[in-house]
C-alpha cells in the first residue's frame, strides 16, 4: 500500500472506487433487464459487446490524447460526458422506454467515451506516484476496480429486488460525481503536456504497434489479455444466465454471486501488490491462468449455488492476479514516450476479445446450454496456458519480467 503515502493518489483512488461501484450497478443491471426483456443469452452477450466494441474503435484516439494532452483534463471531459449519457440511460428507463436496442445504443455511447478515457486513466495512475511506488499504484488501481465489483453488484442485487432497475441506473449516473470531484482536487499532472505530437493519430498508432512488436514482454502481455478477454471475462455477465437457468435464484443471490468475484480479488491483492514473498510477475500470471481455467470448469460443473459461489471467488482472485500483473508488466516495461498509446493497444486487445467472447458464449449457450459453454471455455483456457507455458523461445512468460525501456519515439 505504499502508493497511499501520496495525497493525490489517495484522493483519486477513493473517487474511483465510489464511481466504479456505481458503474458496476449498470454492469449487472443491464444484462439483467435485457435477459428479463428477451429471455435470450445472446442479448446478455450483446450487452457486453455494446460496452466494449466502441472502446476498440476509439482507443487509438484515447491513446494519442493520453500521450499528447494533459491526462487530468482528458479525464474531466470524458467522465463528465459519460455522466450525461448515464443520466440519459436512467431517464429512458424511468419514462418506460423498454427498447433493448435503445438501451444498447446508450451503453455503446458510454463505451465509446470510455475508450477515449481509459488510456488517460491508466496513464494518470503513473502520474500520481514516483516510479518506486508504481507497482503498488497499478495493483491498488486494479484492486479498487475489483472492490467496486464486489460492492456494486451487491447493491444492485438489493436494488433490483426492492426498488427496481430505475434506481440502479440513477445511482450509476450520480456516482460519476465522485471521480469528477476527485479530479478537481488532485494537484499532480494538472497542466503537464506530454510528448509533442509529430503526426496524425494513425501515424502515431502505427509507430506504437511497431514498438510493441519489437518488445516480447509487451507482446506476451497482449496475448494474455486476449486470452482473458475471450475466454475469461464473459463469465461476469454470464452469471445472469446461470442465476436464472442453472441455479434458479433471484436478484439478491445474483448480486452476491457477482460480489463474490470482487471478494476474491480483495483476497488476491496482497500477493499481486508486490509483497516481498510474492512470486515474479511471470510466475503470478502462470499460476493465475492455470487456476482461472480450473475455476471455470468448477463453475460449469457446480452442482448448486453454493459451489458456484466458491468458484466465483476463485475466478475473481485469478482475474485480478492476471490482469493486474500483465498491466503492471506493461507499465514497467514500456518507454514513457509510448505509454498512452501502448496502454491503448492493450486496452483494444482486451476490449476486442471480450465482446467477441461474450457473443460467442451467448450464441453457444442458446444452442448447447450454459454449462457446456463455460466448460469448453475453461478447457480452452487451460490448453492455451499449457501452450504458452511450454514455449522456450521468443515470446514467453518470462519476458513479462523484462526491464524498463528507455528508447525515444524517434527510434520507431
C-alpha positions in Angstrom: 0.0 0.0 0.0 3.0 2.3 -0.5 1.1 4.3 -3.1 -1.2 5.6 -0.4 1.6 7.7 1.0 0.8 10.2 -1.7 -2.1 12.6 -1.2 -3.2 12.8 -4.9 -3.3 9.0 -5.3 -5.4 8.6 -2.2 -7.9 11.2 -3.5 -8.1 9.7 -7.0 -8.3 6.1 -5.7 -11.2 6.9 -3.3 -13.1 8.8 -6.0 -12.5 6.0 -8.5 -13.7 3.3 -6.0 -17.0 5.2 -5.4 -17.5 5.9 -9.1 -16.7 2.4 -10.3 -19.0 0.9 -7.6 -21.8 2.9 -9.3 -20.7 1.7 -12.8 -21.0 -1.9 -11.6 -24.6 -1.2 -10.9 -25.2 -0.9 -14.6 -22.8 -3.7 -15.5 -25.1 -6.1 -13.6 -28.4 -4.2 -14.2 -28.2 -4.0 -18.0 -27.7 -7.8 -18.6 -30.4 -8.5 -16.0 -33.0 -6.3 -17.6 -32.1 -7.5 -21.1 -32.4 -11.1 -20.1 -35.8 -10.3 -18.4 -37.0 -8.5 -21.6 -35.8 -11.0 -24.2 -35.1 -14.3 -22.4 -32.1 -14.8 -24.6 -28.4 -15.3 -23.5 -27.4 -13.8 -26.8 -28.7 -10.4 -25.7 -26.7 -10.7 -22.5 -23.6 -11.2 -24.7 -24.7 -8.2 -26.8 -24.7 -6.0 -23.7 -21.0 -6.7 -23.2 -20.3 -6.2 -26.9 -22.1 -2.8 -26.8 -19.8 -1.7 -24.0 -16.5 -3.0 -25.4 -16.6 -2.8 -29.2 -16.9 1.1 -29.3 -13.9 1.2 -26.9 -11.9 -0.7 -29.5 -12.7 1.9 -32.2 -11.9 4.9 -30.0 -8.9 3.6 -28.1 -6.3 4.9 -30.6 -7.7 8.4 -30.2 -7.6 8.0 -26.4 -4.0 6.7 -26.6 -3.0 9.7 -28.7 -4.7 12.1 -26.3 -3.0 10.4 -23.3 0.4 10.9 -24.8 -0.1 14.4 -26.2 -2.5 16.2 -23.9 -2.8 16.6 -20.1 -4.4 13.4 -18.8 -6.3 15.0 -16.0 -8.0 17.4 -18.4 -8.9 14.4 -20.7 -10.5 12.6 -17.8 -12.5 15.6 -16.7 -14.1 15.9 -20.2 -14.7 12.3 -20.8 -16.1 11.5 -17.3 -18.5 14.4 -17.4 -19.7 13.3 -20.8 -20.2 9.7 -19.5 -22.2 11.1 -16.6 -24.5 12.8 -19.0 -25.1 9.6 -21.0 -25.7 7.6 -17.8 -28.3 10.1 -16.8 -30.0 9.7 -20.2 -30.0 5.9 -19.6 -31.8 6.4 -16.3 -34.3 8.8 -18.0 -35.0 6.3 -20.8 -35.9 3.6 -18.3 -37.8 5.9 -15.9 -40.2 7.0 -18.7 -40.8 3.4 -19.6 -38.9 3.2 -22.9 -38.0 -0.5 -22.5 -36.5 -1.0 -26.0 -33.4 -3.3 -25.9 -31.9 -1.6 -28.9 -32.1 1.9 -27.4 -30.6 0.6 -24.1 -27.7 -0.9 -26.1 -27.2 2.3 -28.1 -26.8 4.4 -24.9 -24.4 1.8 -23.4 -22.4 1.8 -26.7 -22.0 5.6 -26.3 -20.7 5.1 -22.8 -18.3 2.5 -24.2 -17.0 4.9 -26.9 -16.3 7.6 -24.3 -14.7 5.0 -22.1 -12.4 4.1 -25.0 -11.2 7.7 -25.1 -10.9 7.9 -21.3 -9.2 4.7 -20.3 -5.7 5.2 -21.7 -5.6 8.6 -19.8 -7.0 6.8 -16.7 -4.3 4.2 -16.7 -1.6 6.6 -17.6 -2.7 9.1 -14.9 -2.0 6.4 -12.2 1.6 6.7 -13.3 1.5 10.5 -12.9 0.4 10.3 -9.3 3.3 8.3 -7.7 7.1 8.0 -8.1 8.4 5.1 -10.1 9.3 3.1 -7.0 5.6 3.0 -6.0 4.3 2.2 -9.4 3.8 -1.5 -8.8 1.7 -0.6 -5.7 -0.3 2.1 -7.6 -1.2 -0.2 -10.5 -2.2 -3.1 -8.3 -4.2 -0.9 -6.0 -5.9 0.6 -9.0 -6.9 -2.9 -10.1 -7.9 -3.6 -6.5 -10.3 -0.7 -6.3 -11.9 -1.8 -9.6 -12.4 -5.3 -8.2 -13.6 -3.9 -4.9 -16.2 -2.0 -6.8 -17.0 -5.2 -8.5 -17.9 -6.6 -5.0 -19.7 -3.5 -3.8 -21.7 -2.6 -6.9 -23.3 -5.9 -7.8 -24.3 -6.5 -4.1 -26.0 -3.1 -4.0 -27.5 -3.8 -7.5 -29.0 -7.1 -6.3 -30.7 -5.4 -3.4 -32.0 -2.5 -5.6 -33.3 -4.9 -8.3 -35.1 -6.9 -5.7 -36.6 -3.9 -3.9 -36.8 -0.6 -5.7 -36.2 -1.8 -9.3 -33.8 -1.1 -12.2 -34.5 2.7 -12.4 -32.8 3.2 -9.0 -29.8 1.2 -10.1 -29.5 3.3 -13.3 -29.9 6.5 -11.3 -27.2 5.7 -8.7 -24.9 4.9 -11.6 -25.4 8.3 -13.1 -24.8 10.1 -9.7 -21.7 8.1 -9.0 -19.7 9.9 -11.7 -19.7 12.9 -9.4 -17.2 11.3 -7.1 -14.4 10.8 -9.6 -15.1 14.3 -11.2 -14.7 15.8 -7.7 -11.5 13.8 -7.1 -10.0 15.0 -10.4 -10.8 18.6 -9.4 -9.0 18.2 -6.1 -5.9 16.4 -7.5 -2.9 18.7 -8.0 -0.5 16.3 -9.8 -0.3 16.5 -13.6 -2.7 19.4 -13.9 -1.1 21.2 -16.8 1.7 18.8 -17.9 1.9 18.5 -21.7 3.0 15.1 -22.9 5.1 14.1 -25.9 4.9 16.7 -28.7 2.6 15.5 -31.5 4.5 14.9 -34.7 1.8 13.4 -37.0 -1.7 12.0 -37.3 -3.3 9.7 -34.8 -2.9 6.8 -37.4 0.8 7.5 -37.8 1.4 7.7 -34.0 -0.6 4.5 -33.5 1.4 2.7 -36.2 4.7 3.6 -34.5 3.3 2.3 -31.3 2.3 -1.0 -33.0 5.9 -1.4 -34.3 7.2 -0.6 -30.9 5.1 -3.4 -29.3 6.1 -5.8 -32.0 9.7 -5.3 -31.0 9.1 -5.9 -27.3 8.5 -9.6 -26.4 7.3 -8.7 -22.9 4.6 -6.4 -24.2 3.6 -9.0 -26.9 3.1 -11.6 -24.2 1.0 -9.2 -22.1 -1.2 -8.6 -25.2 -1.6 -12.4 -25.8 -2.6 -12.9 -22.1 -5.1 -10.0 -22.3 -6.7 -11.5 -25.4 -7.0 -14.9 -23.7 -8.6 -13.5 -20.6 -10.9 -11.2 -22.7 -12.3 -14.0 -24.9 -12.3 -17.0 -22.5 -12.4 -15.5 -19.0 -14.2 -12.1 -18.9 -17.6 -13.2 -20.3 -18.3 -15.2 -17.1 -19.0 -11.9 -15.3 -22.1 -11.2 -17.4 -22.9 -14.9 -17.7 -23.7 -15.1 -14.0 -27.1 -13.7 -15.0 -27.8 -16.7 -17.2 -26.6 -19.1 -14.5 -28.7 -17.5 -11.9 -31.8 -17.7 -14.0 -31.4 -21.0 -15.9 -29.0 -23.1 -13.8 -29.1 -22.1 -10.1 -32.7 -20.8 -10.2 -32.0 -17.9 -7.8 -33.3 -14.3 -7.5 -31.6 -10.9 -7.9 -30.2 -10.8 -4.4 -28.4 -14.1 -4.9 -27.3 -12.9 -8.3 -25.8 -9.8 -6.7 -23.9 -11.9 -4.2 -22.6 -14.1 -7.0 -21.1 -11.1 -8.7 -19.9 -9.7 -5.4 -18.0 -12.9 -4.8 -15.8 -12.1 -7.7 -14.8 -8.8 -6.0 -14.2 -10.6 -2.7 -11.8 -13.0 -4.5 -10.0 -10.0 -5.9 -9.6 -8.5 -2.5 -8.1 -11.7 -1.2 -5.6 -11.9 -4.0 -4.4 -8.2 -3.6 -1.6 -8.8 -1.1 0.1 -11.3 -3.4 -0.3 -9.2 -6.5 0.5 -5.9 -4.7 4.3 -6.6 -4.5 4.6 -8.3 -1.2 8.2 -9.4 -0.6 7.2 -13.0 -0.6 5.2 -12.7 -3.8 6.4 -14.5 -6.9 7.6 -12.7 -10.0 5.1 -11.2 -12.4 5.6 -14.1 -14.9 5.0 -16.7 -12.2 1.9 -14.9 -11.0 0.4 -14.9 -14.5 1.2 -18.6 -14.9 -0.4 -19.5 -11.6 -3.4 -17.2 -12.2 -4.2 -18.7 -15.7 -3.9 -22.3 -14.6 -6.2 -21.7 -11.6 -8.6 -19.5 -13.6 -9.2 -22.3 -16.1 -9.7 -24.8 -13.3 -12.2 -22.4 -11.6 -14.2 -22.0 -14.8 -14.5 -25.8 -15.1 -15.6 -26.0 -11.5 -18.2 -23.2 -12.0 -19.6 -25.0 -15.1 -19.9 -28.3 -13.2 -21.1 -26.8 -9.9 -24.0 -29.0 -8.6 -25.6 -26.0 -6.8 -25.4 -22.3 -6.0 -23.0 -22.6 -3.0 -20.3 -24.3 -5.1 -20.8 -21.8 -7.8 -20.3 -19.0 -5.2 -17.0 -20.5 -4.1 -15.8 -20.9 -7.8 -16.7 -17.2 -8.4 -14.5 -16.2 -5.5 -11.6 -18.1 -7.1 -12.4 -16.6 -10.5 -12.2 -13.1 -9.1 -8.9 -13.7 -7.4 -7.4 -15.1 -10.7 -8.8 -12.3 -12.8 -7.1 -9.7 -10.5 -3.9 -11.7 -10.5 -3.6 -12.0 -14.3 -4.9 -8.6 -15.3 -3.0 -6.6 -12.6 0.2 -8.5 -13.2 0.1 -8.0 -17.0 -0.9 -4.4 -16.6 2.0 -3.8 -14.2 4.4 -5.6 -16.5 3.3 -3.3 -19.4 3.7 -0.2 -17.3 7.1 -1.2 -16.1 8.4 -2.2 -19.5 7.1 0.5 -21.8 9.1 3.6 -22.6 7.4 6.8 -21.1 7.1 8.3 -24.6 4.9 5.4 -25.7 2.9 4.9 -22.5 -0.5 6.2 -23.5 -0.6 4.5 -27.0 0.7 1.2 -25.7 -1.9 1.2 -23.0 -4.5 1.9 -25.6 -3.3 -1.1 -27.7 -3.5 -3.3 -24.6 -7.0 -1.9 -23.9 -8.0 -2.6 -27.5 -6.7 -6.2 -27.3 -8.8 -6.9 -24.3 -11.9 -4.9 -25.3 -12.0 -6.6 -28.8 -11.6 -10.1 -27.3 -14.2 -9.5 -24.5 -17.3 -8.7 -26.7 -16.3 -11.4 -29.3 -16.1 -13.9 -26.4 -19.4 -12.7 -24.9 -21.2 -13.0 -28.2 -19.7 -16.5 -28.8 -20.7 -17.6 -25.3 -24.2 -16.2 -25.7 -24.7 -17.9 -29.1 -23.2 -21.2 -27.8 -25.4 -21.1 -24.7 -28.6 -20.7 -26.7 -27.6 -23.8 -28.7 -25.9 -26.2 -26.2 -26.7 -24.6 -22.8 -24.7 -22.5 -20.3 -22.9 -25.4 -18.5 -21.2 -26.9 -21.6 -20.3 -23.3 -22.9 -18.4 -22.4 -19.7 -16.8 -25.9 -19.5 -15.5 -25.5 -23.1 -14.1 -22.0 -22.3 -12.3 -23.3 -19.2 -10.8 -26.2 -21.1 -9.6 -24.0 -23.9 -8.0 -21.5 -21.5 -6.2 -24.4 -19.9 -4.9 -25.6 -23.3 -3.7 -22.2 -24.3 -2.0 -21.7 -21.0 -0.2 -25.0 -21.4 1.0 -24.0 -24.9 2.3 -20.6 -23.6 4.0 -22.1 -20.6 5.9 -24.7 -22.6 7.3 -22.1 -25.1 11.0 -22.0 -24.7 11.9 -19.3 -27.3 10.7 -15.9 -28.4 7.6 -14.6 -26.7 7.4 -16.5 -23.5 6.1 -15.8 -20.0 9.5 -14.9 -18.5 9.6 -11.8 -20.8 6.9 -10.2 -18.6 9.8 -9.5 -16.2 11.8 -7.5 -18.8 13.3 -4.3 -17.6 12.1 -0.7 -18.4 12.8 0.5 -21.9 14.2 4.0 -22.3 14.2 4.3 -26.1 12.8 7.5 -27.6 9.9 7.6 -30.0 12.1 8.7 -32.9 13.6 5.2 -32.9 10.3 3.8 -34.2 
